[in-house]
Amino acid sequence: MSDVFVGLGSNLGDRTAHLRYALRALHGLPGTRLAAVSRLHETAPAGGPPQPPYLNAVARLESCLRPVQLLARLQRLEWRRGRVRRERDGPRTLDLDLLLYDAARCSDAYLTLPHPRLEQRRFVLEPLCELAPVLVLHSGRTVRESLRALPA
């Protein structure tokens, strides 16, 4: 089983219902166990057009799925909740980001691990810090250190 962290976000419709759906669906993925979930964080959008605030969380999974298989499942869950990819950083019913997959590193047209903007996003680092504050990221800093390094 691999240790996986997934970022969850929603800023359209019933945000809480979208995130609950995602957590139930993640728990039901084959060969996957939902191990822990952060609390929900309400955050301002990070770029993009004017849009409502987000609810964000991070889930820790244990999974036998390979990274590309898991990403495909995440994108299918987004689609089922009405996610339409029109513009970068635009509003969405459900956003599921594969943040970390064990210590895997990869970068291709389909998937980059760890998530390329992980250490730049307070809305990811705060909930991740609840679950794994001393996890060492690829920069060599812990999640807690990366969070403290962000501008206020």
Buried (B, 14 or more C-beta within 10 A) or exposed (E): EBBBBBBBBBBBBEBEEBBEBBBEBBBEBEEBEBBEBBEBBEBEBBEEEEBEEBBBBBBBBBBEBEBEBBBBBBBEBBEEBEBEEEEEEBBBBBBBBBBBBEEBEEEEEEBBBBBEEBBEBBBBBBBBBBBBEEBEBEEEBBBBBBBEEEEE
